[in-house]
Amino acid sequence: MGVSAIYKGLTFDNVNSKNYGVYITGEAVYNAPERDAEAITVPGRNGAFILDRGRFENITVTYPAGLFGDDQTNFANGIRDFRNAIASRVGYCRLEDEYNTDEYRQAVYKSGLDVSPASMNRAGRFDITFDCKPQRFLKSGETESSIANNGKVNNPTLFDARPLLKFNSTGADGTINLGTQSITVISAYVGVVPLDLTKQATTAAGYTFVDNVTINNTSVYKSGDTITFNGAKASFYFSATGKIANVTFSNASGLTAMADIRSTNFTVDLTATAATFTAGTSSTVNKTIDVTVTPQSGTAQTKTFTLTYAYNGNNTIVVRWSNQAYTNISYIAARSKNSGNYSGEADSTVNNLQNVDIYIDLDIGEAYSIDASNNAVSLNNFVNLGGELPYLPPGETTITYSNSITNFKITPRYWRI
């Protein structure tokens, strides 16, 4: 390879080789990927059966390259800086070269830069190798276009394209059709998701007992969802300053336990005190529950517990037993505590798709929106893509959608090999 043959550049994830004095030739830029097909021989049958998996394998693309510096220092620095720039990229990145100016690849830097110095270490030849997805994506397919209802899109290639769709919803159920392929857009989540909870008992001034209940997985709901906190079947422990005998504890659910000597345990079902919260909004809910003490002889006495559920708007619900157990009841001291397994659920039916840009990526089968921090928020529960992912076949496709879909746009992402 002569010096005159090396005169074009490549760009990998915005790293332009020419900025480092590195130039490439086009010896390997026209190769095609291998189709994923297998020839299977069958006894008694002439020829082979071809199992075609309907896809192409990744392709290795190697660019012969060279760097020509003014002196040894410039040459060494250029090689070092370019090598570090491309090797620092992680995962698939955009790869372009100046031989195919109307297309780009998705590539991972694989190996290369085994430099053969020349011209008194002021120049050198080396290969740059990438592991690429098989598609050559057309830059013309990157343009986002608004599509009117019953509008048409023309795929100029011989291959099915997996577009990116973007639209808004009025909050009602709807459909999008790419030709005969249908996508269903559901206006709200369906169903109730159980919350994964853990509990840690603590103490706090002014309260008999405090439980910090943590919601371990807040990704199951979104801001605005209804969270129902069901409470617990709690085991209470009471202790006395003196001997307790023949005293029965009970609650509104009819659960009872006999007091024994100086202390007793009994179960109270707190699910009757279930509280609801709005995810993302801190709030406090007070609930009450009556517990009765019935001596073997004498008058039954009832004490009302005040339960305070304080939700921080994120992942913690604090349960406070706001008054002491039996301060004014004979024989019973002012000391109590509980333990129990709390439960809760998030009802997402209140969440809908209004006021957000909705994206459906038909290459990976994901629906999402983008939040204020530029993070993707999954909307998969809102969208049913049917069986095989919809696509744009070669030629013309008519796109229709229901009145609940507005501001419809498509990035077609055409490709060839």
N, C-alpha and C positions, 0 to 999 in steps of 0.2 A: 504493500500500500504506500503510495507516494504521498508526499506532503500536500501536493495540490489536490488530492482526492478528499482531504479532510477540510471541510469548510462550512458545514451546517451544524446547528445546535439542537439540544433537547432540553425540555423543561420538565422537572419532576417535582410535583407539589410546590410549585413556584420557585424552585431552584433552577435557574437558567445556567446551563453549562458554559455558555460563552462569556458569562460574567467572571468565570474563573480561568478563561483561556483554553477551555476544553471544547474540541470540535469532533463531530462524528461523521462517519460515512453511512451510506444507505444499504449496505450489503445484506442486512437481515430484516429490513423494514417491510418487505413485501410477502413474508411467509404466512401461511395459513395454519390454523389450529387443527388438531386431529379430532375427528368425530368419534364420540363414545359409542362404538359398535363392536360386536363380538360375533365371529363366525363359529357356528356350532355344527359339528358333523353328526348326522343321524344314521345309524346302521340301516341299510336297506333303502336309503334315499340318496339319489344322485345330488351332487353338489353340497353346499353348506347352507344351513339356516342362519340368516343374519338377524341377530338381536340388536336392534337399534334403540338406544335409550333416549333418543330425542334431544341430545345435548352435545356440546363440544368440550373437550378437555382444555385446561389451561395451556398456554403456550409460553415457551422460553424465548425471550427476545434479547439478542446480544448485539450491542452496538460496538463495532470497532471504533476506537477513539484515539485522540492524541492531544497533547498539550505542548505548546511551544512558548517558552519563556525567553525574556531578554537576557537572562543570566541564570546561573544555577540556583540562586536564592529565590527568584521569582518562580522558577519551575517547581521547586520543592514546596514552596508555600501554596501555589495554586493546586497542586495535587492533594496536599494535606487538607486544605479548606474545602475543596470539592468533595473529597472522600467523606469527610465528617458531615457535610451538609446533607448528602443523600442517604448516608447510613443512619442518620438520626431520625429519619421518618419511620413511623410505625404503621403497619397494616397497609391496606390498599390505598394508593394515592394516584392522583391524576398524572398521566405521562403523555407528553406531546413531543413530536419531533418535526423538523422543518421540511421533511420529505413528504409528510401527509398532513398538510395544513388544514384540511377540512374535518379531521377526526382526532380522537384521543383514546387512550387505553386506561384501564384501572390496573395498576401494577404494584408489585412489592419488590424493593431492591433486594437482589439475591446474592450476587457476588461480582467479583471483577476487580479492576484496578491493580492487577499484577503488572507493574510498569516495567517496560524494557527501555531504559534510558538510551539516548543517542545524542549526537552533536555536543559532546563534552558536558553531558548532564544538563543541557539547556532545553531538551525536548525529550519526549518519550511516547511510546505507543502502548495501549492497553485496551482491554475489553470491558464494557459495562453491561452487566446481565440483569434482566428483570424477569420475574415470574408474573405473567399477565393473565387476566381473564381473557377468554377467547374473543370477546366482542371488540370491534373497532367502533366506538360510539361516534355518531355524526354530530358535529357541532351545531348543525342546523336543527337537530332534535332537542337542543337545550333551551330553545326559546319557548317561554310560556305564552300561550295564546288563549284568549277568551273564546268560548264556544257557545253560541246561541242554541237554545233547545231545537233539536232536529237538525243541528249543524253537522258538517262532514269533516273528517280528518283523512288525509291521504298519506299512507305509509309508502315511501318511494323505494323501499328495499325489498329483498326476497325473504325477510325473516320477521317473525312475530316480535313486536315491540311491547315492553312492559312500562307503561307511562306512569307519571306522577300526576295525580288528580288533586285539585284544590277547589274548595267551594265553601259556601255558607249554608246553614240550615235555619228554617223558620221555627224549628222546635217540633215539627210534626214528622211522622214517619214518611219516608220517601224512597224512590228508586232511581238508579242511574243505569242506563243501558249502553254498552259498547256493542253496537250491532245487536246480536241475539243474546249477548252475555249480560247478565243482570247482577247489580250490586244493590243490596238492601241497606238503607240507612235507618237506624232505629233511633227515635227521638230521646229515649231515656234508658238507663240501665234497667235490666230486668233481674229481679231476685234480691235476696238478702245475703250478705256475706258475714260469716262469723268472725269475730275479732279474736286475735291471739293475745291473751292477757297474762301478765304476771303481777303478783302482789307482794309488797313489802310493808310489814307493820312498823309503825313509828309512833312516837309520842309527841305531843305538842301542848304548850301551855294553854290552859283554859278548856281543854277537851279531855274527855275520859280516854278516848282511843282514836288513833288515826291510821288509816290504811292508804298507802300510795299505790294505785293500780295503774300499771303501764300498758298501753297498747303497743305491742311489739311491731306490728306491721301496718303502718298508716297508708301504704300504697294501695290498699284494697278499696279506698274511697277517695273522693275528691272534696275540695272545699265546697260547702253547701249541702253535702249529704246529711241525712239524719242518722245520728248515732244513738242507738238504744242501749243503755247500760242496765242490765237485768239484775244487778246485785248478786247475792250469794245465798247459799244455804249455810248459815253461819253457826258455829258452835260457840256458845257463850259460857264464860266461867265467872261465877260470883263467889266471893269469899265473905265470911262473917267475922265480926269481932268476938262473938261468943258462939256457943253451941247452937246449931240449927237442927231441928228435928221435926218430922212430919209436916213439912212445908212443900207445896207443889208449885212449880213455875209453869206458866202456860202462855200461849200467844194466840193471836187471832186465827192462825191456821190450825189450831187444835193440837199442836205439838206440846208435850208435857215432859217434865222430868222431876223426880223426887229429890228434894234437898237432903244432903247427907252430912252430918256432923258440922264442920266449919265451912264447907264449900260445896258447890254443885256445878254441874255442866248441863246445858240443855241446848236444843237446836231451834233456831228461829229461821223461818223461810223469808228471806228479804226480797224475793222476786215480786212480791206485791208492791214493793216500793221502787219499781223500775222507773228510771228517769231518761229523758231524751235530750239530746244536744244537737247543735248544728256544727258540723265539722268546720274547723277554721275560726270559730267564734267562741271565745271564752265566756263561760256563764256558770252560775251556781243554782242548784235546785235543792230545796228542802223537802224532806219526806218525814212522815212520822209512822211509828209502829207501837202498838200497845202490848205490854207484857204484864201478866197478872200473877200475883202470889196468892195462893189459897191455902191457909193453914188447915190442919185437920179439924180444929174447932176454932171458930171465930169468923171474922168477916174477911172476905177476899179483898185484896187491895191491888190496884192497877197503877202502873207507871208507864208514861208515854216517853218513848225514845224519840229524839229529834235527830234525823240523819241529814247531813249536809253533803251533797255531791258537788264538788268544785272541779270543773273541766277547764283546762288551760288553753283550749283551742287547738292543741297539737296532739300529744300522745299520753297525757297524764290525767287521771281522775282521782282526786283526793276524797276519801270517804271519812267524814268526821262524825264520831258519836258525840253529839254536842252537849248532852247532859248526863249526869252520873246516874248510876243504876237505881239504887233504892235508898236514897238519902233519908226519906221520910217514912220508910216502912220498917216495922218492928223486926228486930233481929238481924237485919241485913246491913252490912257495911257499904260504904260508898266506894266500891272497887269492882271493876268489871273489865273484861276484854273479850275479843272474839278472834276466830280464824275461819276462813272459808274460801272456796273456789269461786271467784267472780266470773260472770259471763257477760257477753255483749254482742251486738251485731250492728252492721252498717247497712242501712236501707238506701240504696243509690237511686231509687226511682225518682227522687226529687231533682236529680241532676239532668240537665238537657244540653243540647248542642248549640244553643243560641249564643250569639255574640262572640264566636270564636272562628278563626280560619281552620278548616278541617282539611287534613292531607290524607290521601290514601296512596301509599307506595305499592304499586302492583308488581314491582320486581321482588320485594321481600314479603309482601302480604301484610303490611303494617298500616294501621290508621292512627293518626296522632294529631295533636295541636302543639303550638309553641308557646311556652309561658313567658312571663315578663323577664325571666333570667335567661332566656334563649335555650331552655331545656325542652326536650320532647316529652309530651304527656300522652300516654297511651290512650287511644279511643277505640281499641279493638272491640270492646263490649258494645259499642254503638253500631258496628258495621258487620254485615254478613256478606262475605265475598263469594259464597256458594262453594262449589267444588274446586275445580282447577282455577287458578288465578286468571281473571279476565286479561285480555291482551288486544293489541291492534294488529290484525293480520295484514299482510301485504295488500296494497291497494286502498280503496276507499271504505271507510267505516262511518256509519251514521250514529251520532250520539244523541240520545234523548234522556230527559230527566223530568221528574214530577215537579209540581209547582212549589213544593217545600224546599227545593234545591235552588239556590241563587248564586250569582257571581261565579259561575262555573269556569274553571281554567284547566288547561292540560299542558304538561310538558311531555312530549311524546317519547323521547329517548330512542330514536331510531338507531339501528346498528347494522353492521355487516361484518364479514370476516376477511 
